[in-house]
Amino acid sequence: MHVPDDNVPSRRPVLQRILIRSWEYRHLRFWAGFRIVGGIVLAFCGIATLSVNAYGWAALFLVPAALNLAFACWEITIARSASA
C-alpha cells in the first residue's frame, strides 16, 4: 500500500502552492508571532478606547486586531501541516 507524501510540492493544496513557497514555512511561525503581538497591542488600544466611550475609534483598533489574530492562526496551521 502506497501512502502519498504530503511534502511533495505538487500534492499540496493549490492555495499553499500559490501563496507560500516551501522555503518560507520556517518563517511563518515568526510572522505569526509578530501578528499575535500586533493583535494584542491593537486589542489593548481598542479596550482602552472603549473605556472613554469612543466606540467608533475602538472599532478601528478591534477589527484589525481580530484580523491579525485570525491570520496568525491560519499561518500557524499551514506551518504545522507543512512540518508534519
N, CA, C and O atoms as CSV, one atom per row, in Angstrom:
chain,resi,resn,atom,element,x,y,z
A,1,MET,N,N,0.843,-1.173,0.000
A,1,MET,CA,C,0.000,0.000,0.000
A,1,MET,C,C,0.893,1.242,0.000
A,1,MET,O,O,1.807,1.357,0.816
A,2,HIS,N,N,0.625,2.157,-0.908
A,2,HIS,CA,C,1.428,3.373,-1.050
A,2,HIS,C,C,0.742,4.524,-0.333
A,2,HIS,O,O,-0.420,4.832,-0.598
A,3,VAL,N,N,1.470,5.153,0.576
A,3,VAL,CA,C,0.955,6.315,1.289
A,3,VAL,C,C,1.503,7.554,0.601
A,3,VAL,O,O,2.718,7.683,0.450
A,4,PRO,N,N,0.619,8.485,0.174
A,4,PRO,CA,C,1.116,9.679,-0.521
A,4,PRO,C,C,1.933,10.564,0.412
A,4,PRO,O,O,1.618,10.710,1.593
A,5,ASP,N,N,2.962,11.136,-0.132
A,5,ASP,CA,C,3.827,12.037,0.618
A,5,ASP,C,C,3.309,13.462,0.457
A,5,ASP,O,O,3.331,14.016,-0.642
A,6,ASP,N,N,2.840,14.056,1.561
A,6,ASP,CA,C,2.272,15.400,1.506
A,6,ASP,C,C,3.328,16.480,1.349
A,6,ASP,O,O,2.993,17.629,1.062
A,7,ASN,N,N,4.599,16.134,1.531
A,7,ASN,CA,C,5.647,17.138,1.394
A,7,ASN,C,C,6.071,17.361,-0.047
A,7,ASN,O,O,6.885,18.241,-0.323
A,8,VAL,N,N,5.531,16.578,-0.966
A,8,VAL,CA,C,5.813,16.792,-2.380
A,8,VAL,C,C,5.037,18.027,-2.817
A,8,VAL,O,O,3.820,18.067,-2.641
A,9,PRO,N,N,5.705,19.052,-3.388
A,9,PRO,CA,C,5.016,20.308,-3.708
A,9,PRO,C,C,3.805,20.134,-4.616
A,9,PRO,O,O,2.839,20.886,-4.487
A,10,SER,N,N,3.825,19.172,-5.524
A,10,SER,CA,C,2.695,19.034,-6.445
A,10,SER,C,C,1.457,18.464,-5.765
A,10,SER,O,O,0.366,18.528,-6.333
A,11,ARG,N,N,1.600,17.900,-4.548
A,11,ARG,CA,C,0.452,17.307,-3.858
A,11,ARG,C,C,-0.105,18.201,-2.765
A,11,ARG,O,O,-1.058,17.820,-2.084
A,12,ARG,N,N,0.456,19.354,-2.588
A,12,ARG,CA,C,-0.077,20.297,-1.619
A,12,ARG,C,C,-1.316,20.959,-2.206
A,12,ARG,O,O,-1.492,20.988,-3.424
A,13,PRO,N,N,-2.179,21.493,-1.335
A,13,PRO,CA,C,-3.333,22.237,-1.845
A,13,PRO,C,C,-2.884,23.415,-2.711
A,13,PRO,O,O,-1.804,23.974,-2.520
A,14,VAL,N,N,-3.724,23.768,-3.646
A,14,VAL,CA,C,-3.384,24.811,-4.619
A,14,VAL,C,C,-3.077,26.137,-3.924
A,14,VAL,O,O,-2.150,26.846,-4.318
A,15,LEU,N,N,-3.844,26.468,-2.904
A,15,LEU,CA,C,-3.637,27.738,-2.206
A,15,LEU,C,C,-2.246,27.803,-1.583
A,15,LEU,O,O,-1.597,28.848,-1.626
A,16,GLN,N,N,-1.783,26.692,-1.003
A,16,GLN,CA,C,-0.441,26.687,-0.436
A,16,GLN,C,C,0.623,26.794,-1.517
A,16,GLN,O,O,1.644,27.451,-1.317
A,17,ARG,N,N,0.396,26.153,-2.664
A,17,ARG,CA,C,1.392,26.229,-3.734
A,17,ARG,C,C,1.490,27.628,-4.304
A,17,ARG,O,O,2.570,28.052,-4.716
A,18,ILE,N,N,0.386,28.352,-4.335
A,18,ILE,CA,C,0.388,29.696,-4.910
A,18,ILE,C,C,0.961,30.716,-3.931
A,18,ILE,O,O,1.806,31.529,-4.309
A,19,LEU,N,N,0.508,30.681,-2.674
A,19,LEU,CA,C,0.843,31.744,-1.728
A,19,LEU,C,C,2.165,31.547,-1.002
A,19,LEU,O,O,2.844,32.521,-0.678
A,20,ILE,N,N,2.532,30.311,-0.746
A,20,ILE,CA,C,3.676,30.084,0.120
A,20,ILE,C,C,4.621,29.090,-0.526
A,20,ILE,O,O,4.209,27.986,-0.883
A,21,ARG,N,N,5.859,29.459,-0.679
A,21,ARG,CA,C,6.877,28.544,-1.192
A,21,ARG,C,C,7.384,27.685,-0.044
A,21,ARG,O,O,7.296,28.075,1.120
A,22,SER,N,N,7.908,26.527,-0.376
A,22,SER,CA,C,8.308,25.580,0.667
A,22,SER,C,C,9.387,26.141,1.587
A,22,SER,O,O,9.412,25.801,2.770
A,23,TRP,N,N,10.281,26.993,1.078
A,23,TRP,CA,C,11.351,27.527,1.916
A,23,TRP,C,C,10.849,28.575,2.892
A,23,TRP,O,O,11.580,28.960,3.804
A,24,GLU,N,N,9.623,29.046,2.724
A,24,GLU,CA,C,9.092,30.079,3.605
A,24,GLU,C,C,8.379,29.518,4.830
A,24,GLU,O,O,7.988,30.288,5.707
A,25,TYR,N,N,8.199,28.207,4.918
A,25,TYR,CA,C,7.463,27.654,6.048
A,25,TYR,C,C,8.126,27.966,7.383
A,25,TYR,O,O,7.441,28.220,8.373
A,26,ARG,N,N,9.441,27.950,7.414
A,26,ARG,CA,C,10.112,28.196,8.697
A,26,ARG,C,C,9.931,29.634,9.156
A,26,ARG,O,O,10.063,29.912,10.348
A,27,HIS,N,N,9.636,30.544,8.256
A,27,HIS,CA,C,9.429,31.943,8.620
A,27,HIS,C,C,7.992,32.224,9.045
A,27,HIS,O,O,7.713,33.261,9.646
A,28,LEU,N,N,7.082,31.304,8.735
A,28,LEU,CA,C,5.685,31.553,9.069
A,28,LEU,C,C,5.464,31.677,10.569
A,28,LEU,O,O,4.672,32.506,11.017
A,29,ARG,N,N,6.154,30.864,11.337
A,29,ARG,CA,C,5.956,30.941,12.783
A,29,ARG,C,C,6.431,32.281,13.335
A,29,ARG,O,O,5.823,32.821,14.259
A,30,PHE,N,N,7.508,32.820,12.780
A,30,PHE,CA,C,7.980,34.135,13.206
A,30,PHE,C,C,6.928,35.196,12.902
A,30,PHE,O,O,6.580,35.999,13.768
A,31,TRP,N,N,6.419,35.198,11.664
A,31,TRP,CA,C,5.438,36.214,11.288
A,31,TRP,C,C,4.124,36.014,12.023
A,31,TRP,O,O,3.428,36.985,12.318
A,32,ALA,N,N,3.776,34.769,12.321
A,32,ALA,CA,C,2.560,34.535,13.102
A,32,ALA,C,C,2.719,35.115,14.502
A,32,ALA,O,O,1.787,35.718,15.034
A,33,GLY,N,N,3.889,34.938,15.100
A,33,GLY,CA,C,4.143,35.540,16.412
A,33,GLY,C,C,4.108,37.050,16.364
A,33,GLY,O,O,3.607,37.698,17.283
A,34,PHE,N,N,4.641,37.612,15.289
A,34,PHE,CA,C,4.608,39.057,15.098
A,34,PHE,C,C,3.161,39.542,14.990
A,34,PHE,O,O,2.803,40.572,15.560
A,35,ARG,N,N,2.330,38.792,14.253
A,35,ARG,CA,C,0.919,39.164,14.128
A,35,ARG,C,C,0.186,39.054,15.463
A,35,ARG,O,O,-0.664,39.887,15.777
A,36,ILE,N,N,0.514,38.023,16.250
A,36,ILE,CA,C,-0.153,37.856,17.536
A,36,ILE,C,C,0.166,39.028,18.455
A,36,ILE,O,O,-0.726,39.565,19.111
A,37,VAL,N,N,1.430,39.425,18.504
A,37,VAL,CA,C,1.810,40.579,19.337
A,37,VAL,C,C,1.116,41.837,18.849
A,37,VAL,O,O,0.618,42.621,19.658
A,38,GLY,N,N,1.074,42.043,17.533
A,38,GLY,CA,C,0.379,43.205,16.985
A,38,GLY,C,C,-1.106,43.190,17.304
A,38,GLY,O,O,-1.694,44.226,17.612
A,39,GLY,N,N,-1.713,41.999,17.227
A,39,GLY,CA,C,-3.134,41.881,17.558
A,39,GLY,C,C,-3.407,42.188,19.010
A,39,GLY,O,O,-4.417,42.813,19.335
A,40,ILE,N,N,-2.512,41.753,19.897
A,40,ILE,CA,C,-2.692,42.031,21.319
A,40,ILE,C,C,-2.551,43.526,21.597
A,40,ILE,O,O,-3.310,44.086,22.388
A,41,VAL,N,N,-1.588,44.166,20.951
A,41,VAL,CA,C,-1.404,45.612,21.141
A,41,VAL,C,C,-2.623,46.379,20.627
A,41,VAL,O,O,-3.106,47.300,21.286
A,42,LEU,N,N,-3.119,45.995,19.444
A,42,LEU,CA,C,-4.301,46.670,18.904
A,42,LEU,C,C,-5.528,46.429,19.781
A,42,LEU,O,O,-6.338,47.335,19.981
A,43,ALA,N,N,-5.667,45.213,20.302
A,43,ALA,CA,C,-6.803,44.922,21.177
A,43,ALA,C,C,-6.716,45.756,22.459
A,43,ALA,O,O,-7.730,46.261,22.939
A,44,PHE,N,N,-5.519,45.900,23.008
A,44,PHE,CA,C,-5.345,46.731,24.203
A,44,PHE,C,C,-5.733,48.179,23.913
A,44,PHE,O,O,-6.401,48.819,24.725
A,45,CYS,N,N,-5.315,48.697,22.756
A,45,CYS,CA,C,-5.680,50.073,22.388
A,45,CYS,C,C,-7.190,50.206,22.218
A,45,CYS,O,O,-7.775,51.216,22.611
A,46,GLY,N,N,-7.823,49.185,21.632
A,46,GLY,CA,C,-9.277,49.217,21.465
A,46,GLY,C,C,-10.002,49.183,22.792
A,46,GLY,O,O,-10.983,49.902,22.981
A,47,ILE,N,N,-9.535,48.359,23.714
A,47,ILE,CA,C,-10.168,48.282,25.032
A,47,ILE,C,C,-9.961,49.583,25.794
A,47,ILE,O,O,-10.869,50.049,26.483
A,48,ALA,N,N,-8.776,50.173,25.678
A,48,ALA,CA,C,-8.522,51.459,26.335
A,48,ALA,C,C,-9.420,52.547,25.742
A,48,ALA,O,O,-9.873,53.440,26.458
A,49,THR,N,N,-9.673,52.473,24.451
A,49,THR,CA,C,-10.542,53.462,23.811
A,49,THR,C,C,-11.995,53.257,24.227
A,49,THR,O,O,-12.745,54.225,24.354
A,50,LEU,N,N,-12.401,51.998,24.441
A,50,LEU,CA,C,-13.757,51.740,24.917
A,50,LEU,C,C,-13.996,52.322,26.310
A,50,LEU,O,O,-15.121,52.677,26.660
A,51,SER,N,N,-12.932,52.415,27.092
A,51,SER,CA,C,-13.096,52.935,28.451
A,51,SER,C,C,-13.476,54.412,28.471
A,51,SER,O,O,-13.986,54.906,29.476
A,52,VAL,N,N,-13.234,55.117,27.375
A,52,VAL,CA,C,-13.641,56.526,27.299
A,52,VAL,C,C,-14.859,56.706,26.405
A,52,VAL,O,O,-15.159,57.821,25.981
A,53,ASN,N,N,-15.570,55.602,26.115
A,53,ASN,CA,C,-16.821,55.597,25.350
A,53,ASN,C,C,-16.682,56.138,23.931
A,53,ASN,O,O,-17.602,56.780,23.423
A,54,ALA,N,N,-15.560,55.891,23.295
A,54,ALA,CA,C,-15.369,56.269,21.894
A,54,ALA,C,C,-15.494,55.002,21.051
A,54,ALA,O,O,-14.490,54.403,20.664
A,55,TYR,N,N,-16.727,54.603,20.772
A,55,TYR,CA,C,-16.978,53.304,20.134
A,55,TYR,C,C,-16.497,53.251,18.694
A,55,TYR,O,O,-16.032,52.203,18.247
A,56,GLY,N,N,-16.594,54.340,17.962
A,56,GLY,CA,C,-16.122,54.357,16.577
A,56,GLY,C,C,-14.611,54.154,16.493
A,56,GLY,O,O,-14.116,53.419,15.638
A,57,TRP,N,N,-13.900,54.809,17.382
A,57,TRP,CA,C,-12.442,54.661,17.400
A,57,TRP,C,C,-12.033,53.276,17.877
A,57,TRP,O,O,-11.025,52.733,17.424
A,58,ALA,N,N,-12.804,52.707,18.784
A,58,ALA,CA,C,-12.490,51.369,19.286
A,58,ALA,C,C,-12.605,50.339,18.171
A,58,ALA,O,O,-11.824,49.389,18.121
A,59,ALA,N,N,-13.572,50.519,17.279
A,59,ALA,CA,C,-13.733,49.585,16.156
A,59,ALA,C,C,-12.525,49.645,15.224
A,59,ALA,O,O,-12.147,48.638,14.625
A,60,LEU,N,N,-11.923,50.829,15.104
A,60,LEU,CA,C,-10.734,50.949,14.262
A,60,LEU,C,C,-9.551,50.165,14.815
A,60,LEU,O,O,-8.639,49.816,14.065
A,61,PHE,N,N,-9.552,49.887,16.106
A,61,PHE,CA,C,-8.490,49.079,16.706
A,61,PHE,C,C,-8.873,47.602,16.795
A,61,PHE,O,O,-8.037,46.731,16.558
A,62,LEU,N,N,-10.127,47.317,17.134
A,62,LEU,CA,C,-10.520,45.937,17.410
A,62,LEU,C,C,-10.687,45.093,16.149
A,62,LEU,O,O,-10.395,43.897,16.174
A,63,VAL,N,N,-11.146,45.683,15.057
A,63,VAL,CA,C,-11.300,44.914,13.808
A,63,VAL,C,C,-9.943,44.453,13.274
A,63,VAL,O,O,-9.800,43.268,12.971
A,64,PRO,N,N,-8.940,45.325,13.142
A,64,PRO,CA,C,-7.626,44.825,12.711
A,64,PRO,C,C,-7.003,43.843,13.706
A,64,PRO,O,O,-6.270,42.940,13.304
A,65,ALA,N,N,-7.289,44.013,14.996
A,65,ALA,CA,C,-6.763,43.069,15.985
A,65,ALA,C,C,-7.330,41.678,15.738
A,65,ALA,O,O,-6.596,40.691,15.777
A,66,ALA,N,N,-8.618,41.595,15.487
A,66,ALA,CA,C,-9.241,40.297,15.215
A,66,ALA,C,C,-8.701,39.695,13.922
A,66,ALA,O,O,-8.462,38.490,13.854
A,67,LEU,N,N,-8.508,40.521,12.898
A,67,LEU,CA,C,-7.962,40.023,11.633
A,67,LEU,C,C,-6.528,39.537,11.806
A,67,LEU,O,O,-6.155,38.504,11.248
A,68,ASN,N,N,-5.717,40.269,12.571
A,68,ASN,CA,C,-4.344,39.834,12.838
A,68,ASN,C,C,-4.322,38.477,13.519
A,68,ASN,O,O,-3.542,37.606,13.136
A,69,LEU,N,N,-5.161,38.287,14.517
A,69,LEU,CA,C,-5.178,37.020,15.234
A,69,LEU,C,C,-5.697,35.889,14.346
A,69,LEU,O,O,-5.208,34.763,14.438
A,70,ALA,N,N,-6.678,36.170,13.489
A,70,ALA,CA,C,-7.191,35.143,12.585
A,70,ALA,C,C,-6.123,34.714,11.570
A,70,ALA,O,O,-5.955,33.522,11.314
A,71,PHE,N,N,-5.411,35.674,10.999
A,71,PHE,CA,C,-4.354,35.336,10.043
A,71,PHE,C,C,-3.198,34.609,10.726
A,71,PHE,O,O,-2.574,33.736,10.122
A,72,ALA,N,N,-2.909,34.959,11.978
A,72,ALA,CA,C,-1.859,34.250,12.710
A,72,ALA,C,C,-2.232,32.788,12.911
A,72,ALA,O,O,-1.385,31.907,12.763
A,73,CYS,N,N,-3.485,32.523,13.244
A,73,CYS,CA,C,-3.945,31.131,13.393
A,73,CYS,C,C,-3.824,30.388,12.069
A,73,CYS,O,O,-3.422,29.224,12.047
A,74,TRP,N,N,-4.163,31.040,10.976
A,74,TRP,CA,C,-4.077,30.409,9.654
A,74,TRP,C,C,-2.621,30.096,9.310
A,74,TRP,O,O,-2.323,29.015,8.802
A,75,GLU,N,N,-1.722,31.026,9.582
A,75,GLU,CA,C,-0.304,30.797,9.289
A,75,GLU,C,C,0.276,29.672,10.142
A,75,GLU,O,O,1.072,28.870,9.654
A,76,ILE,N,N,-0.119,29.612,11.411
A,76,ILE,CA,C,0.369,28.534,12.273
A,76,ILE,C,C,-0.152,27.188,11.781
A,76,ILE,O,O,0.575,26.195,11.812
A,77,THR,N,N,-1.395,27.147,11.330
A,77,THR,CA,C,-1.961,25.899,10.805
A,77,THR,C,C,-1.206,25.441,9.575
A,77,THR,O,O,-0.909,24.254,9.446
A,78,ILE,N,N,-0.889,26.347,8.670
A,78,ILE,CA,C,-0.148,25.975,7.465
A,78,ILE,C,C,1.258,25.517,7.814
A,78,ILE,O,O,1.753,24.545,7.244
A,79,ALA,N,N,1.904,26.206,8.744
A,79,ALA,CA,C,3.265,25.831,9.127
A,79,ALA,C,C,3.288,24.448,9.782
A,79,ALA,O,O,4.205,23.664,9.541
A,80,ARG,N,N,2.292,24.150,10.601
A,80,ARG,CA,C,2.233,22.833,11.254
A,80,ARG,C,C,1.943,21.729,10.249
A,80,ARG,O,O,2.515,20.643,10.340
A,81,SER,N,N,1.059,21.995,9.291
A,81,SER,CA,C,0.739,20.964,8.304
A,81,SER,C,C,1.918,20.713,7.367
A,81,SER,O,O,2.075,19.608,6.847
A,82,ALA,N,N,2.738,21.726,7.154
A,82,ALA,CA,C,3.903,21.549,6.274
A,82,ALA,C,C,5.010,20.789,6.969
A,82,ALA,O,O,5.738,20.022,6.339
A,83,SER,N,N,5.142,21.003,8.284
A,83,SER,CA,C,6.227,20.342,9.007
A,83,SER,C,C,5.875,18.925,9.421
A,83,SER,O,O,6.760,18.147,9.777
A,84,ALA,N,N,4.603,18.581,9.380
A,84,ALA,CA,C,4.183,17.237,9.804
A,84,ALA,C,C,4.444,16.201,8.727
A,84,ALA,O,O,4.150,15.021,8.921
